Amino acid sequence: MGYIFEAEIESIIHAVRVKTIGEEDDVFLRKILSANIHPAIKAYFKAEVEKTLSQERRLEYRSKKLSYSLAEVKSLEEQIDLLLVQNYHFSLQEFESLLDESVHFHFNYLCRPQWTLLNFIVGEQRRVSSSTIEKRLKYCIDYSYFPELIKRFIDDHGLVEVTYEEFKSLIEKIDHEVVVQHSSFELAQITRALFDFVESGKMVPQVEFEQQTLPINAAIVFFDDKHLSDIRVRLEFERDHNRVIQITSDRLADIIEIVRVGNEDATARPIDLPVGIPDDIQQVSHEATDQSASDILDDETSREREAGTVAQATENSGASKTPSIILGEEGEKLLASMPSIKRKEILDLLTEKEHRLIVKKLFFNDEPAFQGAVTEISLLRTWDNVAQYLEMLFRANEVDPYSKVAVLFTDKLFTHYHSSPAEG
């Protein structure tokens, strides 16, 4: 990668090893999938097992006289395959090898997604089939806008295969749209996946109210991959002249804003945070809170009053809100689910009290982490993708998905996505 992240990578490998195989000589996939480890590692192991099963299935002899195509037969085969995958048996050597491979792969993907996608999915081939692309995208669960938009683009155009040049152009254009349609704060929040992956290697949980940090070299690689050389150069200056080794998400956002507006005093803050609006003048849509949500909020309010109010947001500048139409008419439709207005729609689903409660109970009072999650969700088009993201989020934060607050947040998003024209 040009930069050494072996300390972080070894910490993640150690944490996964302790939480899965431990001192045993073998382990089943089902134990890995149920362990409290980063979801990306689980996805990688599962995808590898599914690939092995698929290879074995292709070697099977099947008589044309037997009706394997019957819906009932296919349904039973799917159940059998699920059991086979869940109960795949890893030897210690196989586990260690795949664990090392998966952590290195995902660290690469999170630091430089464009480079990783191009090399992993297409590699040295001049063209690759659409089915191969879909299978390999299973390994990439973070930055979910990439796999979703790639698959949609292929489906919308009915492509059977994609050339190296076409795939390279597509991922560059997708990433470009993400950059130009998001503010400095939002762009910094997209790196939360990288922050969380590094954090997953720490055996001691993060102290409440303490912000996560990221090796500044990882941020440098991230923005270099996005061809944002001005931000990369500024981060290198922070590293070489100011001796910055680790960086927080908030500081990263400020640096992006400084570069974008050319003002050393610039700061980047979310523009959509609630600013202490009195309950009696909140939007009418917020007054329609269901009874269960009201009960939760009343219980919380009666127990304690949080000191102060959420910091008032400052006006954002420097990030273009006008999408550049670089994929043609179809491309414009493809990326229509990604504008920043979607992010505001999600935040508007919550009253001020609900906002505070969700940040407190689901994100442990880490407002930037909540804002990062909202940014990620705003990039997703369908409820299925959102549901998968929430499952990953709750597991990573060790939150009970059936707790009252988790159900409240889930229900709000479920209702929104099923009432949206983009759904389906």
Steps between C-alpha positions, in 0.01 A plus 500: 500500500804725527419566867545254784189420703622166633449603864131575441456192281663271756279644776187423298625147421573440868155626608323275247711200602420549870126537434468201266742208493684588821727214604309239297640310203195557280184704471167490314381790289184532710715590802685765300171649378358519853815651655531865596742591221487748215226408248740540206713210629188285526397593147841403366501158668143431389572605140802268489295205625223574250762509224630159608149354503427649157815340359399161639148534364637557150690171520188299585352270239128566450285285282271683260228253594479640852300821549751717680328810365180443700428784741463256789835340423672837471352610832628187675840539338523856628427377853763228467755748366429734791567219749815396316633856501418561866672177603813534291796376701821705509825345611731728699733547205215579260343740749825686562570533130152628415493734799825666393372526143163646602640769730760613246236505228252705699760746625597553137137539396422752773813706434484497121168363373547596135838329472382191688178457304681535168774253589284250688208489258671551164871463572713427195204387291383722220137423573301320769151347505215666689445184704863507616465864598192424707671210679809704584297795625381274784839553658443877517233593754631842604462804274181321397423761234774342288355145470142626481563753223729268306238225499222743408704643216564151361133402536369823348722456195451124472876445492633145471859609550694818572839605367788620717461855371122503554528374856780745585297789359187392686656483847681829446173669401313353795766622742508840331127542554536405866766769542322786323162434657618497859625768735840485667343362817308233310806402298699452818217288642527258208838399644323378817513149357879521506497645853274216616717232341809630679299525822394135470859398569498657846432253779413783742173675403509865407455733797162676494520851348849425362522536124645223290825574323647379174863484383537811286680290238177306448313826435774605256460178303120536508497844337778412259280214377223754436744714297461787748864599490446836674357329809772234488772765486351686798482179705863427414585850624321428828698178534844629399497854643252482787602145600139376491494120517134435588198705393138522614202515268420858605853619430497323166177680410656836592805432282278411204308824551819705531622361168165547327443863602862610529456639851715381789230598750229294330326225692264231376192417702177323413233742384209275594545456875201604712553839662270484799172579323217513758266203487191712432637643172660188354391385157157345475650176372688466827180526701379169356733294718351160580406410858789260557753765402334753731514254787870444448571871488288578805681230698837641402400859573366412844825325595741773401541826311804527289699813569507763227375472145650356189749746352349723237618417152693740285438571134685264268693616197743365247310187400303509178136398539444476126563153359719492192332288238789284388328165451244618249122483550509148642786594729308797631213270597747254648647756735172672581485322836818665620433877541560665837129580526445130576712542809283789621186294439633231732590750772157660465340167592612557859381750756765675704433266793520192279823626350660540844371165618629309198842665524515415869374141492618375161818705453606558862480879473726503195327756276754466215443124495125558466552755223730254323233230517240740356737586216552129423125433510430796272708330232280189506202471270298204629372386837679165464834681485406718797393196703833331428685816601305528827572138584871567451481825698320350800741209510805727480365724778389200708142627502200273546306537171177432694554772758239777500732764355640270231145404398401869496788589265434196281127572475561861402729396217274211395200732465705759312646255249169329434330832434780621273453481120855360477398185683435200281 
